[in-house]
């Protein structure tokens, strides 16, 4: 059975390339998810701070 090289990282660049999408799209998706998570975290902390006050 053939196993694609991952470059030492789980789901590395070679693994992402096998999905057919360019690496740029995966990086863009990661950035969008990261920013969304940070905004959600910020909103949750602000809401918790208001509840304490």
C-alpha positions in Angstrom: 0.0 0.0 0.0 1.3 3.5 -0.9 1.6 6.0 1.8 2.0 9.6 0.8 5.0 11.5 2.4 3.9 14.1 4.8 7.2 15.8 5.5 7.2 14.8 9.2 4.1 16.8 10.0 0.7 15.2 10.3 -1.2 16.4 7.2 1.8 18.3 5.8 2.0 20.0 2.5 2.1 16.8 0.5 -1.0 15.6 2.3 -2.8 18.8 1.5 -1.7 18.7 -2.1 -3.3 15.3 -2.4 -6.7 16.8 -1.8 -6.5 18.7 -5.1 -6.5 22.2 -3.5 -3.6 24.5 -3.6 -1.7 25.1 -0.4 -2.6 28.8 -0.6 -6.3 28.0 -0.1 -5.5 25.9 2.9 -3.5 28.8 4.4 -6.3 31.2 3.7 -8.8 28.9 5.3 -6.6 28.6 8.4 -6.2 32.4 8.7 -10.0 32.9 8.4 -10.6 30.2 11.1 -8.0 31.7 13.3 -9.4 35.3 13.0 -12.9 33.9 13.6 -11.8 32.1 16.7 -10.1 35.2 18.1 -13.2 37.3 17.5 -15.4 34.7 19.2 -13.0 34.5 22.2 -12.9 38.3 22.5 -16.7 38.6 22.4 -17.0 35.8 25.0 -14.5 37.4 27.4 -16.2 40.8 27.0 -19.6 39.2 27.8 -18.2 37.5 30.9 -16.6 40.7 32.1 -20.0 42.5 31.8 -21.7 39.7 33.8 -19.2 40.2 36.6 -19.7 44.0 36.7 
